[in-house]
């Protein structure tokens, strides 16, 4: 039984994972710049304290201030590569963000959303999902 089986109208949540060293090594052979950016983003997420692999639904809404702090932490990571992010809304257990700057139109923005943004924001109790709005 997963953590969300008892929650009404819950959707299965896949754990967020980082790329393994072997996956990054294989990617580096094909696209060294991309492998570097992913490895760097993962390292920054780890340093920021993003260590939760799957969201935990407490039933209570997330603390808006903690969500803002998490998004600001992610913002600092993305800004190092010319990207940006803003918090749009918190709807129940879903956090809606808008990726901006170099993230707009970047093919790696999907990976950044999954491997960096979700990793950090889902660490806030009560957050179950992170969505990018366009």
Backbone bond lengths (Angstrom), bond angles and torsions (degrees), N, CA, C in turn:
res aa  C-N    CA-C-N  psi(-1)  N-CA   C-N-CA  omega(-1)  CA-C   N-CA-C  phi
1 X - - - 1.451 - - 1.518 108.50 -
2 X 1.311 116.81 131.34 1.461 119.91 179.21 1.517 109.92 -83.35
3 X 1.302 116.59 170.37 1.461 121.59 -177.18 1.523 112.05 -64.87
4 X 1.322 117.86 -24.81 1.456 120.46 -174.34 1.525 113.69 -99.95
5 X 1.354 119.10 5.89 1.454 121.03 -177.41 1.516 112.70 -64.40
6 X 1.311 118.43 -27.82 1.452 120.71 -177.48 1.521 113.08 -89.11
7 X 1.297 117.30 -9.50 1.462 120.84 -177.90 1.521 109.61 -80.22
8 X 1.343 117.93 132.07 1.450 119.83 179.34 1.525 110.45 -66.95
9 X 1.329 116.12 139.50 1.453 122.85 178.18 1.521 112.97 55.39
10 X 1.322 117.06 29.73 1.458 118.30 179.91 1.519 109.54 -83.96
11 X 1.317 115.21 154.52 1.448 122.39 176.38 1.511 107.18 -109.75
12 X 1.334 117.39 145.55 1.461 117.94 177.49 1.519 110.01 -59.38
13 X 1.323 115.51 138.45 1.455 120.90 -178.78 1.510 108.29 -114.26
14 X 1.322 116.08 124.28 1.453 120.66 177.39 1.517 109.14 -81.08
15 X 1.325 117.15 139.79 1.449 117.97 176.74 1.525 110.54 -66.00
16 X 1.307 115.70 145.69 1.458 121.09 177.07 1.518 106.81 -84.83
17 X 1.309 116.30 135.32 1.454 118.81 -179.81 1.511 110.32 -131.92
18 X 1.307 114.79 154.63 1.453 121.50 173.93 1.524 108.71 -90.20
19 X 1.317 115.74 161.12 1.453 120.14 171.94 1.522 107.85 -69.17
20 X 1.318 116.29 142.23 1.463 120.42 176.40 1.531 108.85 -79.00
21 X 1.323 116.26 166.59 1.462 120.37 177.23 1.524 110.49 -60.58
22 X 1.329 116.76 -38.96 1.465 120.43 179.98 1.526 110.81 -64.64
23 X 1.342 117.37 -41.32 1.462 120.60 178.17 1.525 110.97 -64.90
24 X 1.325 116.41 -41.22 1.462 119.71 178.26 1.528 111.54 -66.62
25 X 1.337 116.96 -37.62 1.463 119.99 177.28 1.524 110.62 -63.50
26 X 1.337 117.20 -42.13 1.472 120.81 178.54 1.527 110.50 -65.34
27 X 1.317 116.96 -41.22 1.460 121.06 178.93 1.523 110.86 -66.20
28 X 1.323 116.52 -35.28 1.458 120.89 -178.73 1.532 111.47 -62.82
29 X 1.321 117.21 -31.77 1.460 120.37 177.93 1.523 111.61 -66.50
30 X 1.329 116.79 -31.17 1.460 122.28 -177.55 1.521 112.12 -93.55
31 X 1.336 116.22 -44.34 1.465 121.23 -175.48 1.531 109.10 -143.85
32 X 1.332 117.41 84.83 1.471 120.19 -174.98 1.528 113.84 -62.05
33 X 1.328 117.41 -34.95 1.466 119.38 179.39 1.520 111.22 -64.70
34 X 1.305 116.80 -44.44 1.466 121.25 179.58 1.531 110.61 -64.17
35 X 1.331 116.80 -43.11 1.467 120.56 178.93 1.528 110.17 -60.08
36 X 1.321 116.21 -41.13 1.466 120.43 178.68 1.525 110.91 -63.31
37 X 1.346 116.76 -46.67 1.469 120.02 -178.31 1.529 111.42 -62.64
38 X 1.320 116.84 -40.89 1.466 119.97 179.43 1.522 110.57 -66.86
39 X 1.320 116.97 -45.59 1.468 120.59 179.61 1.523 110.67 -60.70
40 X 1.320 115.79 -41.00 1.471 120.49 179.44 1.527 111.07 -65.57
41 X 1.332 117.39 -44.46 1.465 121.06 179.32 1.528 110.53 -63.27
42 X 1.323 116.75 -40.95 1.459 119.78 178.46 1.519 111.12 -64.36
43 X 1.322 117.01 -42.15 1.465 120.51 179.31 1.525 110.84 -63.02
44 X 1.324 116.78 -41.65 1.463 120.40 179.10 1.535 110.64 -65.70
45 X 1.322 117.33 -39.73 1.458 120.60 178.44 1.526 110.54 -64.35
46 X 1.325 116.64 -41.29 1.464 119.89 178.08 1.523 111.13 -63.40
47 X 1.323 116.96 -42.42 1.466 120.80 179.69 1.515 112.39 -65.90
48 X 1.336 116.52 -28.97 1.463 119.25 -178.37 1.524 111.72 -79.33
49 X 1.324 117.54 0.32 1.452 120.28 177.46 1.510 113.46 93.83
50 X 1.298 118.11 14.61 1.461 121.47 179.96 1.521 108.17 -82.93
51 X 1.306 115.69 95.83 1.452 119.25 -176.02 1.513 113.19 -126.96
52 X 1.295 118.92 2.26 1.456 121.86 -179.92 1.516 108.63 -83.49
53 X 1.326 117.69 127.06 1.451 120.95 -178.01 1.519 113.31 -86.82
54 X 1.301 119.03 -26.93 1.456 121.35 -179.64 1.515 108.51 -141.75
55 X 1.333 116.99 144.67 1.455 119.73 -179.73 1.520 111.21 -66.90
56 X 1.294 115.80 147.87 1.449 121.76 177.84 1.514 107.95 -116.31
57 X 1.308 116.63 117.13 1.454 120.25 179.20 1.516 108.97 -86.54
58 X 1.313 116.18 118.50 1.459 120.82 178.90 1.521 111.08 -94.54
59 X 1.331 116.82 -5.93 1.450 120.55 -176.65 1.516 112.24 86.82
60 X 1.320 116.41 -22.32 1.462 120.97 178.96 1.528 108.69 -92.32
61 X 1.334 116.85 149.34 1.462 118.29 177.77 1.525 110.38 -66.90
62 X 1.324 116.72 151.81 1.465 119.11 -179.94 1.525 111.46 -68.37
63 X 1.306 115.60 151.48 1.459 122.34 176.46 1.530 107.83 -71.17
64 X 1.325 116.76 117.08 1.462 121.83 -175.57 1.527 111.77 -58.87
65 X 1.309 117.60 -37.77 1.466 120.02 -179.12 1.525 110.96 -67.26
66 X 1.327 117.69 -39.43 1.465 120.69 178.06 1.521 110.90 -67.22
67 X 1.337 116.50 -35.72 1.464 119.98 176.67 1.525 109.15 -64.98
68 X 1.330 117.59 -44.55 1.469 121.48 178.55 1.538 110.70 -59.02
69 X 1.321 116.09 -43.26 1.465 120.33 179.20 1.528 111.11 -63.41
70 X 1.332 116.67 -41.23 1.469 120.38 179.09 1.524 110.64 -64.41
71 X 1.331 116.91 -43.90 1.470 120.49 179.16 1.530 109.82 -64.55
72 X 1.312 117.72 -38.15 1.468 120.65 177.95 1.529 110.57 -64.20
73 X 1.337 116.96 -38.79 1.468 120.28 176.24 1.518 111.89 -62.37
74 X 1.337 115.77 -42.17 1.460 120.70 177.22 1.529 109.52 -65.26
75 X 1.313 116.19 -38.81 1.467 121.41 -179.30 1.529 110.32 -57.72
76 X 1.326 115.75 -42.73 1.470 119.55 179.53 1.527 110.97 -62.51
77 X 1.321 117.11 -36.80 1.469 121.30 178.68 1.526 110.17 -67.06
78 X 1.344 116.76 -49.08 1.464 120.98 -176.54 1.524 112.26 -67.05
79 X 1.318 117.16 -33.61 1.461 120.67 -177.50 1.535 112.03 -65.78
80 X 1.310 117.23 -22.41 1.473 120.34 179.18 1.520 111.73 -66.33
81 X 1.355 116.41 -23.27 1.461 120.63 178.83 1.526 111.45 -111.71
82 X 1.335 117.48 16.73 1.460 121.02 177.62 1.507 114.94 89.45
83 X 1.322 117.72 0.88 1.463 121.44 179.01 1.511 111.16 -90.42
84 X 1.316 114.91 177.54 1.458 120.62 177.96 1.520 107.81 -160.23
85 X 1.314 115.74 166.30 1.461 121.52 179.95 1.515 108.28 -152.56
86 X 1.326 116.03 147.56 1.459 119.69 174.00 1.519 108.86 -134.61
87 X 1.319 115.14 148.49 1.448 121.74 175.68 1.519 107.79 -79.38
88 X 1.335 117.16 123.23 1.460 121.99 -179.17 1.515 110.43 -92.89
89 X 1.348 116.28 -49.77 1.458 119.80 -173.31 1.524 109.64 -166.23
90 X 1.307 115.24 157.04 1.459 121.80 170.86 1.516 105.75 -119.79
91 X 1.320 116.68 112.55 1.458 122.14 -178.95 1.521 108.56 -113.85
92 X 1.308 115.78 99.64 1.460 119.51 -176.53 1.509 109.50 64.59
93 X 1.339 116.56 -119.35 1.460 121.45 179.68 1.525 112.07 -99.11
94 X 1.329 116.91 7.27 1.461 122.12 -179.43 1.524 110.39 -104.19
95 X 1.313 115.66 129.30 1.462 122.02 176.67 1.519 107.23 -103.19
96 X 1.332 116.03 126.19 1.459 121.64 178.89 1.518 108.25 -105.84
97 X 1.339 115.05 126.46 1.450 121.39 -179.52 1.529 109.15 -124.23
98 X 1.318 115.45 165.22 1.461 121.37 175.83 1.518 107.23 -128.43
99 X 1.339 115.87 114.71 1.454 120.15 178.56 1.521 107.67 -82.77
100 X 1.342 115.77 134.17 1.460 121.44 -173.15 1.528 110.34 -131.11
101 X 1.322 115.07 -174.58 1.455 121.03 177.35 1.513 111.24 64.64
102 X 1.324 116.38 -137.34 1.461 121.57 -178.28 1.529 112.15 -65.68
103 X 1.328 118.14 -14.58 1.466 121.36 178.93 1.533 111.88 -70.25
104 X 1.333 116.90 -26.64 1.460 120.88 -178.39 1.526 108.66 -68.40
105 X 1.301 115.88 120.88 1.455 120.99 178.96 1.516 114.97 79.67
106 X 1.303 117.61 -3.98 1.467 120.73 179.91 1.521 109.45 -78.01
107 X 1.330 118.20 129.15 1.465 119.72 178.84 1.532 113.00 -63.73
108 X 1.320 117.61 -22.54 1.463 120.71 179.13 1.518 113.18 -82.93
109 X 1.337 118.13 -7.18 1.459 120.02 -177.65 1.527 111.61 -62.90
110 X 1.325 117.33 -31.20 1.470 120.22 177.20 1.522 109.61 -65.30
111 X 1.337 116.17 -42.48 1.468 120.01 177.46 1.519 110.79 -66.10
112 X 1.330 116.49 -40.74 1.463 119.22 177.86 1.516 111.15 -62.40
113 X 1.338 116.69 -40.04 1.465 120.32 178.77 1.523 110.01 -61.95
114 X 1.308 117.41 -45.74 1.465 121.43 -177.99 1.527 112.96 -73.93
115 X 1.333 116.70 -45.95 1.459 120.12 -171.12 1.514 115.12 -91.92
116 X 1.324 118.15 -15.09 1.459 119.84 -179.58 1.527 110.35 -120.27
117 X 1.323 116.15 -61.45 1.474 119.97 -174.81 1.523 110.75 -59.81
118 X 1.333 116.90 -54.32 1.466 118.86 -178.52 1.515 111.44 -62.83
119 X 1.294 116.95 -38.83 1.475 121.04 -178.28 1.532 110.60 -57.76
120 X 1.326 116.99 -41.37 1.463 121.17 -177.28 1.526 111.16 -81.80
121 X 1.322 117.62 -47.91 1.467 120.80 -174.07 1.535 111.37 -70.72
122 X 1.336 117.77 -35.83 1.468 119.60 178.88 1.523 112.49 -67.98
123 X 1.322 117.76 -12.23 1.456 120.60 176.50 1.525 111.77 -72.57
124 X 1.332 117.56 -14.97 1.466 121.86 177.51 1.527 107.99 -78.20
125 X 1.319 116.60 125.87 1.467 121.26 -179.38 1.521 110.46 -57.01
126 X 1.331 115.45 133.53 1.458 120.90 177.73 1.511 114.08 97.57
127 X 1.341 117.59 -17.26 1.464 120.56 177.57 1.518 108.60 -86.19
128 X 1.334 116.00 125.99 1.454 121.15 -178.44 1.525 111.38 -113.96
129 X 1.333 117.20 -23.53 1.461 119.86 -175.40 1.523 109.60 -147.70
130 X 1.336 115.40 145.13 1.462 121.91 174.79 1.517 106.76 -123.87
131 X 1.350 116.65 127.93 1.457 122.25 179.53 1.511 109.69 -120.64
132 X 1.338 115.56 140.61 1.458 120.88 172.64 1.522 107.58 -94.05
133 X 1.320 117.61 127.74 1.454 121.78 177.13 1.525 108.10 -97.24
134 X 1.295 115.40 151.03 1.475 119.91 -178.23 1.502 110.35 -111.21
